[in-house]
Amino acid sequence: MATSAEWHENYGDMSEAALNFSRAVKSVQEELEAVDWYNQRAEATHDEQLRRILLHNRNEEIEHAIMALEYLRRSNPVFDAHMRTYLFTEGDITEIEAQAQDGPAPEPL
């Protein structure tokens, strides 16, 4: 039986592709949460050796998150399109969005 902690819908009603998509999204969430935890611990410690270990661990988790994001990009055309629009760009992100949508950039606050 599906649990709300894992699935919002009955996984017996979902395709393997939908299940794998959800697994990848959950993996990205978990990896990014671990990145944050390691980053906080590294920031808080005064022990230089421990700080280097924690930063190493954080960077490993970043690698894992990016691998899962690449899986999502390859398996979902909407992820692919947005990643191609925004990643590895320079300048104001909202202006990039406006240009991608052929509209004016929003006014700054």
Contacts in CASP RR format, 6 or more apart in sequence:
PFRMAT RR
TARGET T0000
AUTHOR 0000-0000-0000
METHOD contacts of the structure
MODEL  1
MATSAEWHENYGDMSEAALNFSRAVKSVQEELEAVDWYNQRAEATHDEQL
RRILLHNRNEEIEHAIMALEYLRRSNPVFDAHMRTYLFTEGDITEIEAQA
QDGPAPEPL
1 10 0 8 1.000
2 8 0 8 1.000
2 9 0 8 1.000
2 10 0 8 1.000
2 11 0 8 1.000
2 12 0 8 1.000
6 26 0 8 1.000
7 14 0 8 1.000
7 22 0 8 1.000
11 19 0 8 1.000
14 22 0 8 1.000
17 75 0 8 1.000
20 75 0 8 1.000
21 72 0 8 1.000
21 75 0 8 1.000
21 76 0 8 1.000
24 68 0 8 1.000
24 71 0 8 1.000
24 72 0 8 1.000
24 75 0 8 1.000
25 72 0 8 1.000
27 64 0 8 1.000
27 65 0 8 1.000
27 68 0 8 1.000
28 65 0 8 1.000
28 68 0 8 1.000
28 69 0 8 1.000
28 72 0 8 1.000
31 61 0 8 1.000
31 62 0 8 1.000
31 64 0 8 1.000
31 65 0 8 1.000
31 68 0 8 1.000
32 61 0 8 1.000
32 65 0 8 1.000
34 58 0 8 1.000
34 61 0 8 1.000
35 58 0 8 1.000
35 61 0 8 1.000
35 62 0 8 1.000
35 65 0 8 1.000
38 54 0 8 1.000
38 55 0 8 1.000
38 57 0 8 1.000
38 58 0 8 1.000
38 61 0 8 1.000
39 54 0 8 1.000
39 55 0 8 1.000
39 58 0 8 1.000
41 54 0 8 1.000
42 50 0 8 1.000
42 51 0 8 1.000
42 54 0 8 1.000
42 55 0 8 1.000
42 58 0 8 1.000
45 51 0 8 1.000
45 54 0 8 1.000
69 79 0 8 1.000
69 83 0 8 1.000
72 79 0 8 1.000
73 79 0 8 1.000
73 80 0 8 1.000
73 83 0 8 1.000
74 80 0 8 1.000
85 96 0 8 1.000
85 97 0 8 1.000
85 100 0 8 1.000
86 93 0 8 1.000
86 96 0 8 1.000
86 97 0 8 1.000
89 96 0 8 1.000
92 105 0 8 1.000
94 105 0 8 1.000
94 106 0 8 1.000
95 105 0 8 1.000
97 105 0 8 1.000
98 104 0 8 1.000
98 105 0 8 1.000
98 106 0 8 1.000
99 105 0 8 1.000
END
